[in-house]
């Protein structure tokens, strides 16, 4: 690995506050950061688990919110023996919102068989358009408009896909409804992606998140409201046992979704105009993060787990083209969408980011994560029982093309942290071994991938299981108790708590029943994007 930054590693557009690094930041090995906290726990928190976050916490998978019962928070709640965990669900004719690519692929497979031959393209186009029309009608004009009542209990999973730090601080259900009302959906024959999909998804999370006067609450304020439950009467104790905060990825993910690097500037904290930016400068991230930390400290939670931001350039949606830029480098010359043919890729006309831009993005994320770790360190020094979950380090240690296939590119800390991430035995026994490449399969089964679902950004169910297990490990370190049948009357489970990954494999339809049509260079995904611009319109709505 190069020990110093050379001029060719730099991108001229990178702001001066971005400290460009030769290698990735070293993850913290100890969630406590080596700082002991003497916790004086009083009372029994009414809400055992509350989560603030974005798509990774809400349960986004293959382009849609679906299977929220298999999100990592729901998996943790199941292991806690706490069936009272509240979270929204999303169904409809397309099995999710806004567009479930796995559902679409399986419908095409059922209609046309294992391959889409050239003479089936016209029927295929009509078939997909009709499916998208049904999905759009359901969410824009049908039963999908029905929302939880404002008087319902507040959800425990308060994550909303596509939301960044500012949204978490300030966006609420009423603002989302205002957005929908201001831009009425049109039943467009050509543009069939659900309009205002993000706002519609958010309303299912937050419509019941209100104060005593019925005023809508942003996620962080909703968590504070849950923290008050069970404590106001006695004046002591915490209303939340464990609060997980996994937010910040959408302050940088736009660079990968659009393959366009636009650094934040004036208005970075203004929700009405900050969508133009795809990467937050570290100085702007610091300002937003500081505001969020102040609010988190107001939440009455016994334990808080704060998560680092993953290096988004590892996600297979951004595929490295060609060979690495130099021996020992972690970067490819260009990154583009994985369905663009490697041989015909032309940087003069095809969307891409460069190696220097990817390094700058990752370096900014490293600064975010230094800041996040420092906030946990300060909290523990103040006597708060906060912990750090190194999600960035986990993703680094499963990065196939960046590190696993190229030992010379591994950072100096690689072996100190144990090398490649050890998958649970049930996953390690799968053939082929699940990896971070874009998912491909045919009628013989899965050919590659398995950690990321069909959108190339979000985990499969087994991937969410790995995240859940790591968070459970931290909760056990914090002394959280896990029960057979809930805290009331159930017997306590002995440590260590281990997820049943054999069960998760069966529940993960991509792993247990891989589609037959996802081989030959992602031809079907590329065909869908070419004809319907699905990724350009769908994933950009996640920014």
Buried (B, 14 or more C-beta within 10 A) or exposed (E): BBEEBEEEBBBEEBBEBBBBBBBBBBBBEEBBBEBEBEEEEEEEBBBBBBBBBBBBBBBBBBBBBBBBBBBBBBBBBBBBBBEBBBBBEBEBBBBBBBBBBBBBBBBBBEBBEEBBEEEBEEEBBEBBBEBBBBBBBBBBEBEBEEBBEEEEBBBBBBBBBBBBBBBBBBBBBBBBBEBBEEEEBEEEEEEBBBBBBBBBBBBBBBBBBBEEEEEBBBBBBBBBBBBBBBBEEEEEBBBBBBBBBBBBBBBBBBBBBBBBBEBBEEEBBEBEEBEEBBBBBBBBBBBBBEBBBEBBBEBBBBBBBBBBBBBBBBBBBBBBBEEBBBEBBBBBBBBBBBBBEEEEBEEEEBBBBBBBBBBBBBBBBBBBBBBBBBBBBBBBEEEBBBBBBBBBBBBBBBBBBBBBEBEEBBBEBBEEBEEBBEBBEBBEEBEEBBBBBBBBBBEEEBBBBBBBBBBBBBBBBBBBBBBBBBBBBBBBBBEBBBBEEEBEEBEEBEEEBEBBBEEBBEBBBBBEEBBBBBBEBBBBBBBBBEEBBBBBBBBBBBB
